[in-house]
């Protein structure tokens, strides 16, 4: 056993791997594709992880991983020791973690919600609950929270900074319920779940909702009685055109 008092650069022996844990506010999940590639690289080229050690802080006898989850798991699965850079325990973990991950590969939008939810910010917990319940894309949900039809740079930055807010609670619930009501609709052909969950389709629906001349009830009736092409369309602009065609026939 060794401590974190002296040299911040250490090599944790494989036998002590249980001293490593992911930091509780780590927003990223381990992806098998990335893990496999790292293991292949180590096997084929040698272990150069010492040149880029994982970053941890030492808390209550554990090394909490701030950066390097994939490298850590790859080394452990290969039975190798783990090079570490032990950071000061009083460092701003939240800001550092977001910065480190964003420098290497931008976080997916949902990762920020996972991160801030773990910190204890209630609105991000609600955000994750909405994502799970209504199967809406994270970017679209940020737009809905801001009462917009599409995500914009300024509001996305507020979201990433931990300052998410709801502009209109009734708008959020009403919009999500309308999107959710499209489950299992359509006959010629049925509206596929894969189509309903597409960001392009959801954004097209938000733009339709924002049009005062659009009748959502007529659209749903049309969806159940006319042949449509929504499952075949990829672009948001083409989906919106098809939505208006279906609505006119409803």
N, C-alpha and C positions, 0 to 999 in steps of 0.2 A: 504494500500500500504506500502511496506517496501523496503529498499535499500540493496545494497550488500557491505556496508562499514565495517560491524562489523564481526560477526561470519560467517565463510564461509559455515557452515552447517545450512540449513534452511528447513522449510516445507512450500511449497507454497500452500495456501488454494485453494480448488477446484474452488471457485468463481473467483480466479485470473488466471485460467488456460490459458486465452488468452494472458498472458504475456510470454508464452512459444512458441518458434518456433524452428524448426530444423535449425541448422547452415547451411548457404548456400553452404558450401563445403562438406556437409555430403554425402558420396558416397553410403550408404546403403539404400535400400528401406525397408519399413515395410512389413513383410511376415505374412499373415493371420494365418498360422500354428503356428508360434512362438507366435503371439499375443494371440491366443486362449489358448495355453498351459500356458502362464503366468497368464491370467485371471483365469483359472481353479485352478492354484496353489494358487493364492491369496484368492480365494473363499473358497477352501478346507482347507488351512493351516494357513490362516491369512496373514495380510500385514506385511511381513518382509523386504519390500523394503527399510525401513529406515536403514537397515544394509548394504545396497549397493545402496546409493542414486544415482540419475542420475547426470551426470556431465555437468555443464553449464558455460557459461561466460555471464556477464551482459554488454550489449551494448545498448545504447540509449533507455533505459527503457524496454528492452526485455531480457529475459533469453534464450540464444541460446544453444540448446542441442548439446553437443559434443558426449555424450555417454549415451544411455538409451532410445532410441526412442520407443522401444517396451514396456518397463516398463511404460513410460510416458503415452502412448496411452491406455494401459491396466488400469492404475489407473484412467484416465479421464473417460473412458467408464464405470467404476464401480462407478464413482462419489466420488472418494477418493482424499485426499490431496496428494501432490507430494513432497517427500523428495528430497532435492537437495544439491549438493556440488558445491558451486560457486567458480570457479577457477580464478586466476588472469587474468585480461583482456589482459595482454601483453604476455600471454603464446603462444608458437608456436603451434597453433591449428592444422595445417596440420599434423605435425609429431605426435602430441599427439593422434589425431583421428585415424590415421593409426595404431599406436601402440596399443591403447585400443581395437580397433575392432579385430586386429590380435591376441591379447592375448586370447580373448574370443572365437572367431570363425573366422578362416581365411577368409579374403575378397575374394569373387569371382574375377576373373581376370578383368572383366569389371568394377567393382567398383572403381578400381584405376583410370581408364580412366575418369569415371564420376567425381571423386574427383579432379583430376588435370585439367580437362576441366573447372570445376567450378572456379578453381583458376585463369584460364585464359591462360593456356599453349596450344598454337594453335595445336600442333601435336596431342594432346590427343582429341581435338575437331574433328580433321580429322579422328582419329582412330574410334571414335564413329560413325561418318558419314559412314565410310567404313563398320563397323559392321552392321549398319542398312540397307545400300543399298545392300550389297552383301550376307547377311545372312551367314557369315563365323564365326566360333567360335573364341572367343577372344584369346585363346592360339595359335591357328593356325595363326591368324592375326599378333600376335607378331613375330612369326617365319617368316612370309612373309616379314614383315618390315625389318627383319634382314637378309633376303635372305638365310634362312635355311629351311630344310624340317621338322624340329621338334623344339619345344621350348627347350631351354637349360637353366640351372640354372643361369648362369652368365647374360644372356640377359634378363631373367625374373626379376632378381634383379634390373637391370638398369631400366626396365619398371616400377617396383614398387617404385623405388626411384625418379621417375619423370624425368628420363633421356632418354626417348624413342627417337629413331632416325630412319630415313629411310636410308638404305644402298644404295638402287637403286630404284628411283621413277618409272622408266619404268618397272622394274621387278614387283613392287607392283601392278600397274594397269593391266599389262598383265596377271599376275597370277589370280587376282581377276576376270577379264573378262572371263578367261577360265573356272574357277570354276562356274561362273554365267551362262555360256553358256550351262551348263548341265541341266538347268531347263527344265522340260517338255520333256526330251528325254527318249528313251527306249520304246519298244513295248511289249516285252516278258519277264517280265512285264515292265510297266513304272518304271523309277527310282523314287522312292517315295521322296517327299520333306524331310521326316523324315530321310531318308538315306543320302540324299545329304547334310543335315545340321550336320550330325554326325561328331564329331572330328576325329574319326578313319578313316572314308571315306575321309575326306579332307586331312588328313595327308598322307594317301595312295596315293592320287592324287598328292600331292607335291613330294613324292618320285618318282612317275612315271614321273612327269615333269622333274625331275632332271636326269633321265636316258636318255642319248643322243640317244639311240636306240628306244625310245618310240615315237610312232606317235599318237598325240592326235586326229588328224582328223580320223585316222583309228579306234581309240577307239570309237569315237562318231558314226561312221558308223556301227561298230559292235554292239554298244548298241541299235541301232534302228532295227537291223535285226536278232539278235540271242537271244536265251533264256539265261538269266543270273540269278545269285543267290545273287546279291549285297544286295537286300532287306532283305535277310535271314542271312547274315553274321554279326558277331559282332566284331571279332578281326581285327585289322589293317593289320596284316600280311596276313590273309586269303583274305581280300579285295584286297590287292595289287596283289595277285596271280590271283584273278578273273578278275581284270582290265587287266592284261597282256593276259589272255585267250581271253577276249572280243576283245582286240586290234588285236590279231592275226587273228581273224575271220572277221575283218572289211574290 
